[in-house]
Amino acid sequence: MTTIKGFILISLSVFFINCGNSGHKKKSLSIDTNVKNNVISLGDSLNLKLNNPENLEISSISYQLNGENIEANSLLRDEKLGLQRITALVKMSDSEESISHTITILNNVQPKIYDYKIINEYPHDITSYTQGLEFFKNELYESTGQYKESKLRKVDFKTGEVLKNINLSDQYFAEGITILNDNIYQLTWQENTGFVYDVETFEKESSFTYGKSKEGWGLCNDETIIYKSDGTEQIWYLNPETLTETDKIQVYTNKGKIIGINEMEWIDGKIYANRYQKNGVAIINPKNGAVEGVIDFSPLRKLVKQHPGLDVLNGIAYNPETKTIFVTGKRWDKLFEVEVFEK
């Protein structure tokens, strides 16, 4: 029995010594960069070096940025913006270690300023708390929010006549919509649930839940990917077949992140996004999250009926038939058709 106890004690001692050495190695290694305050911009050079204060014997080092292989000295060109992880994969004679370091990548140019011209004004249901707006075959589809008021509608945009309508159950607060492959995809706010409807019949075909994005705000699509906002600076890529989140971008300018990304529309290869509680639209690069332009629509709010329930701009839709943009707001009595141009 004494021999067995001695063997167990020796084995445990070796185990803890080995674990301690492995952890010590990992703790002593770190990544040094040339990035001041961990903030860098596109167009800058990123220089990486492994800090090895104890001169551990290392056989090879490779680096990754956001999961993609990079050289130790790299020029940032079109990388995704926002918080990004640098990883050093370190091979030693007796182990392999993964060392991480986080940096923030900003855009290197400020957003362009765009203006607009009103082409037409159309009637809009003043009771609609607009959360999503989209054209399909020259007909306008709208999602409206608030508990016990949420709806999905097809509307004659010229007259404001409601052509088709379904009410959501009282426990749902409807949010953005997008239309793809003859289906309407509709989000709800904090209920962790989205719905899929047949675009012609409005029959509910299925539902889906969210992943890491905890809330539903806005939707748009490029015919291949569905883009989903969650009220933060993040826009998530959804697989249209499984509706699972496969990737994301973070919305940043040359100064910092832009939060409150809300209702969205895909227009000419860019994401046009309303910002919560703002009367403007950001034009976003869907590949890296850079804000490339901004449109100030705040004067439009003064052109609608002023009443106690009036709220901010929300709702942007592109009509391929007219090649114009339509915007409205929460409880606005007008829908504006506009042309956008760079100042």
C-alpha positions as CSV (number, residue, x, y, z in Angstrom):
1,M,0.0,0.0,0.0
2,T,2.9,2.4,0.8
3,T,4.4,1.7,-2.6
4,I,1.2,2.5,-4.3
5,K,0.7,5.7,-2.4
6,G,4.3,6.7,-3.3
7,F,3.7,6.0,-7.0
8,I,0.5,8.1,-7.0
9,L,2.3,11.0,-5.3
10,I,5.2,10.9,-7.7
11,S,2.8,10.7,-10.7
12,L,0.8,13.7,-9.4
13,S,4.0,15.7,-8.8
14,V,5.1,15.1,-12.4
15,F,1.7,16.0,-13.7
16,F,1.6,19.3,-11.9
17,I,5.2,20.2,-12.8
18,N,4.5,19.5,-16.5
19,C,1.3,21.5,-16.5
20,G,3.0,24.4,-14.8
21,N,5.9,24.4,-17.3
22,S,3.5,24.5,-20.3
23,G,1.4,27.3,-18.8
24,H,4.6,29.2,-17.9
25,K,5.8,29.0,-21.5
26,K,2.5,30.4,-22.8
27,K,2.4,33.1,-20.2
28,S,6.0,34.3,-21.0
29,L,5.3,34.7,-24.7
30,S,3.4,37.7,-26.1
31,I,3.0,39.6,-29.4
32,D,4.7,43.0,-29.8
33,T,3.4,45.4,-32.5
34,N,4.1,48.8,-33.8
35,V,0.5,49.8,-33.2
36,K,0.1,52.8,-30.8
37,N,-2.7,52.2,-28.3
38,N,-3.7,49.1,-30.3
39,V,-5.3,51.3,-33.0
40,I,-4.3,51.2,-36.6
41,S,-5.8,52.4,-39.9
42,L,-6.0,50.9,-43.4
43,G,-3.0,51.9,-45.4
44,D,-0.7,51.5,-42.4
45,S,2.0,48.8,-42.0
46,L,1.5,46.3,-39.3
47,N,4.7,44.9,-37.9
48,L,4.6,41.9,-35.6
49,K,7.3,40.4,-33.4
50,L,7.1,37.6,-30.8
51,N,8.2,38.7,-27.4
52,N,10.2,35.8,-25.9
53,P,11.9,37.2,-22.7
54,E,13.1,33.8,-21.6
55,N,14.6,32.8,-24.9
56,L,12.5,29.6,-25.2
57,E,13.6,27.4,-28.1
58,I,11.2,28.0,-31.0
59,S,11.2,26.1,-34.2
60,S,8.7,28.2,-36.2
61,I,6.2,31.1,-35.9
62,S,3.3,32.0,-38.1
63,Y,0.8,34.9,-37.8
64,Q,-2.9,35.3,-38.5
65,L,-5.2,38.3,-38.6
66,N,-8.9,37.4,-38.1
67,G,-8.1,33.8,-39.1
68,E,-6.2,34.7,-42.3
69,N,-2.5,34.1,-42.7
70,I,-0.3,37.3,-42.8
71,E,3.3,38.1,-42.9
72,A,5.1,39.5,-39.9
73,N,5.3,42.8,-41.7
74,S,2.1,43.6,-43.7
75,L,0.4,46.5,-45.3
76,L,-3.3,46.8,-44.3
77,R,-5.3,47.2,-47.5
78,D,-8.9,46.1,-47.3
79,E,-9.0,44.1,-44.1
80,K,-12.2,44.1,-42.0
81,L,-12.5,47.0,-39.6
82,G,-13.1,47.0,-35.9
83,L,-11.7,44.8,-33.2
84,Q,-9.6,42.1,-34.8
85,R,-7.5,39.4,-33.3
86,I,-3.9,38.7,-34.2
87,T,-2.8,35.2,-33.5
88,A,0.8,33.9,-33.3
89,L,1.1,30.1,-33.8
90,V,4.3,29.1,-32.1
91,K,6.0,25.7,-32.5
92,M,8.5,24.6,-29.9
93,S,10.4,21.3,-29.6
94,D,8.0,19.9,-27.1
95,S,4.7,21.9,-27.6
96,E,2.7,24.3,-29.7
97,E,1.3,27.5,-28.4
98,S,-1.3,30.0,-29.7
99,I,-0.8,33.6,-28.5
100,S,-3.4,36.3,-29.2
101,H,-3.4,40.1,-29.3
102,T,-6.4,42.4,-30.2
103,I,-6.1,45.6,-32.2
104,T,-8.7,48.0,-33.6
105,I,-8.6,48.7,-37.4
106,L,-10.0,52.0,-38.6
107,N,-10.8,53.2,-42.1
108,N,-8.2,55.6,-43.6
109,V,-10.6,58.1,-45.3
110,Q,-13.5,60.0,-43.9
111,P,-17.0,59.3,-45.3
112,K,-18.1,61.3,-48.3
113,I,-21.1,63.6,-47.8
114,Y,-24.2,63.0,-50.0
115,D,-27.2,65.1,-50.6
116,Y,-30.7,64.3,-52.0
117,K,-33.4,65.7,-54.2
118,I,-37.1,64.9,-53.6
119,I,-38.7,63.4,-56.7
120,N,-42.2,62.6,-55.3
121,E,-44.1,62.5,-52.1
122,Y,-46.7,59.7,-51.4
123,P,-49.1,59.0,-48.6
124,H,-48.0,56.8,-45.8
125,D,-50.0,55.3,-42.9
126,I,-49.3,57.7,-40.0
127,T,-50.0,54.9,-37.5
128,S,-47.2,52.7,-38.9
129,Y,-44.1,52.4,-36.7
130,T,-42.0,51.5,-39.7
131,Q,-39.2,49.0,-39.1
132,G,-38.6,47.5,-42.5
133,L,-39.2,48.6,-46.1
134,E,-38.5,46.8,-49.3
135,F,-39.6,46.7,-53.0
136,F,-40.4,43.5,-54.8
137,K,-41.8,43.5,-58.4
138,N,-42.6,47.2,-58.1
139,E,-44.7,46.7,-55.0
140,L,-43.8,47.9,-51.5
141,Y,-43.5,45.6,-48.5
142,E,-43.4,47.0,-45.0
143,S,-42.9,45.7,-41.5
144,T,-44.1,47.7,-38.5
145,G,-43.2,47.4,-34.9
146,Q,-44.4,47.9,-31.3
147,Y,-46.0,45.2,-29.2
148,K,-49.6,44.5,-30.1
149,E,-49.2,46.7,-33.2
150,S,-46.7,44.7,-35.3
151,K,-47.7,43.9,-38.9
152,L,-46.4,42.7,-42.3
153,R,-47.9,44.5,-45.2
154,K,-47.9,44.9,-49.0
155,V,-48.7,48.4,-50.0
156,D,-49.5,50.4,-53.1
157,F,-46.8,52.9,-52.6
158,K,-48.5,55.5,-54.8
159,T,-51.8,55.6,-53.0
160,G,-50.8,54.1,-49.6
161,E,-53.6,51.5,-50.0
162,V,-52.9,48.3,-48.0
163,L,-53.1,45.4,-50.4
164,K,-52.3,42.6,-48.0
165,N,-51.8,42.6,-44.2
166,I,-51.1,40.1,-41.4
167,N,-50.8,41.0,-37.7
168,L,-48.2,39.4,-35.6
169,S,-49.0,37.9,-32.2
170,D,-49.0,40.3,-29.3
171,Q,-45.7,39.0,-27.8
172,Y,-43.7,40.0,-30.9
173,F,-42.2,43.4,-31.8
174,A,-41.6,43.2,-35.5
175,E,-38.4,44.6,-37.0
176,G,-36.7,44.6,-40.4
177,I,-37.5,42.6,-43.5
178,T,-35.9,41.4,-46.7
179,I,-37.1,39.4,-49.7
180,L,-35.2,36.6,-51.4
181,N,-36.1,33.6,-53.4
182,D,-39.8,34.5,-53.2
183,N,-39.7,34.5,-49.4
184,I,-40.1,37.4,-47.0
185,Y,-37.7,37.2,-44.0
186,Q,-38.9,39.2,-41.0
187,L,-37.1,39.8,-37.7
188,T,-38.5,40.4,-34.2
189,W,-36.7,42.6,-31.7
190,Q,-35.9,40.8,-28.4
191,E,-37.8,37.6,-29.0
192,N,-34.8,35.8,-30.6
193,T,-37.1,34.8,-33.5
194,G,-37.4,35.5,-37.2
195,F,-40.1,34.4,-39.6
196,V,-40.1,33.3,-43.2
197,Y,-43.3,33.9,-45.3
198,D,-44.3,33.1,-48.8
199,V,-44.1,36.5,-50.6
200,E,-47.4,35.9,-52.6
201,T,-49.6,34.4,-49.9
202,F,-48.0,35.7,-46.7
203,E,-48.3,32.2,-45.4
204,K,-45.8,31.6,-42.6
205,E,-43.4,28.8,-43.8
206,S,-40.9,28.6,-41.0
207,S,-39.1,30.4,-38.2
208,F,-35.5,30.7,-37.1
209,T,-33.6,31.7,-34.0
210,Y,-30.6,34.0,-33.7
211,G,-27.0,33.1,-32.9
212,K,-24.5,35.4,-31.4
213,S,-26.6,38.4,-32.4
214,K,-29.0,38.7,-29.5
215,E,-31.4,41.1,-31.1
216,G,-33.1,41.6,-34.5
217,W,-33.0,45.0,-36.1
218,G,-32.5,45.3,-39.8
219,L,-32.2,43.0,-42.9
220,C,-31.1,43.3,-46.5
221,N,-29.6,40.9,-49.1
222,D,-27.3,40.8,-52.1
223,E,-29.1,37.7,-53.6
224,T,-26.5,35.5,-52.0
225,I,-26.1,36.6,-48.4
226,I,-28.6,38.0,-46.0
227,Y,-27.2,40.8,-43.8
228,K,-28.6,41.3,-40.3
229,S,-28.1,44.2,-37.9
230,D,-28.5,43.8,-34.1
231,G,-28.5,47.5,-32.9
232,T,-24.7,47.5,-32.3
233,E,-21.9,48.2,-34.8
234,Q,-22.1,44.6,-36.0
235,I,-23.7,43.4,-39.2
236,W,-24.0,39.6,-39.5
237,Y,-23.9,37.4,-42.6
238,L,-26.7,34.8,-42.7
239,N,-26.8,31.8,-44.9
240,P,-30.1,32.0,-46.8
241,E,-30.7,28.3,-46.6
242,T,-30.0,27.7,-42.9
243,L,-30.3,31.3,-41.6
244,T,-27.3,30.7,-39.4
245,E,-24.7,33.4,-38.8
246,T,-21.5,32.6,-40.8
247,D,-19.5,35.8,-40.4
248,K,-19.8,39.5,-39.6
249,I,-18.5,43.0,-40.2
250,Q,-18.1,45.9,-37.8
251,V,-19.2,49.3,-39.0
252,Y,-16.4,51.9,-38.5
253,T,-15.2,55.2,-39.9
254,N,-11.8,56.7,-39.8
255,K,-12.6,57.9,-36.2
256,G,-14.3,54.9,-34.6
257,K,-17.3,52.6,-34.5
258,I,-20.8,53.5,-35.5
259,I,-23.4,51.8,-33.3
260,G,-27.2,51.6,-33.6
261,I,-27.2,50.1,-37.1
262,N,-30.9,49.6,-37.9
263,E,-33.0,49.2,-41.0
264,M,-30.9,48.4,-44.1
265,E,-31.1,48.2,-47.9
266,W,-28.8,46.8,-50.5
267,I,-28.2,49.4,-53.3
268,D,-25.5,49.1,-56.0
269,G,-23.2,46.8,-54.0
270,K,-23.4,48.8,-50.8
271,I,-25.4,48.6,-47.6
272,Y,-27.5,51.7,-46.9
273,A,-28.4,51.7,-43.2
274,N,-30.5,53.9,-40.9
275,R,-29.0,54.6,-37.5
276,Y,-31.3,54.3,-34.5
277,Q,-32.5,57.8,-33.3
278,K,-30.7,59.5,-36.1
279,N,-32.3,61.0,-39.2
280,G,-29.5,60.0,-41.5
281,V,-28.2,57.0,-43.5
282,A,-24.8,55.5,-43.6
283,I,-23.4,53.9,-46.8
284,I,-21.4,50.9,-45.8
285,N,-18.9,48.7,-47.6
286,P,-20.3,45.1,-47.0
287,K,-16.9,43.5,-47.2
288,N,-15.0,45.3,-44.5
289,G,-17.6,47.6,-42.7
290,A,-16.2,50.9,-43.8
291,V,-18.6,53.8,-43.8
292,E,-18.0,55.3,-47.2
293,G,-20.7,57.9,-47.2
294,V,-23.4,59.6,-45.2
295,I,-26.8,61.2,-46.1
296,D,-28.5,63.7,-43.9
297,F,-32.2,63.3,-44.3
298,S,-33.1,65.3,-41.2
299,P,-35.0,68.1,-43.2
300,L,-37.6,65.5,-44.3
301,R,-38.9,65.2,-40.8
302,K,-40.1,68.8,-40.9
303,L,-42.1,68.0,-44.1
304,V,-44.4,65.5,-42.4
305,K,-47.3,66.1,-40.1
306,Q,-46.1,67.1,-36.7
307,H,-47.8,65.1,-33.9
308,P,-47.0,63.7,-30.4
309,G,-46.3,60.2,-31.7
310,L,-43.9,61.3,-34.5
311,D,-40.6,59.6,-34.4
312,V,-37.3,59.4,-36.3
313,L,-36.5,58.4,-39.9
314,N,-36.5,54.6,-40.4
315,G,-37.3,52.8,-43.6
316,I,-35.3,52.8,-46.8
317,A,-36.1,50.9,-49.9
318,Y,-34.6,50.9,-53.4
319,N,-37.0,50.4,-56.4
320,P,-35.1,48.8,-59.3
321,E,-38.0,49.8,-61.7
322,T,-37.5,53.5,-61.1
323,K,-33.8,53.3,-59.9
324,T,-34.7,55.7,-57.0
325,I,-34.7,55.4,-53.2
326,F,-37.8,55.7,-51.0
327,V,-37.6,56.7,-47.3
328,T,-40.0,57.2,-44.5
329,G,-40.1,57.3,-40.8
330,K,-41.9,55.9,-37.7
331,R,-45.4,57.3,-37.7
332,W,-44.8,59.5,-40.7
333,D,-47.7,60.4,-43.0
334,K,-45.4,60.6,-46.1
335,L,-43.2,58.4,-48.1
336,F,-40.5,60.3,-50.0
337,E,-39.0,59.2,-53.4
338,V,-35.5,60.7,-53.7
339,E,-32.4,60.8,-55.8
340,V,-29.1,60.7,-53.9
341,F,-25.9,62.4,-55.2
342,E,-22.5,63.3,-53.9
343,K,-22.0,66.9,-52.8
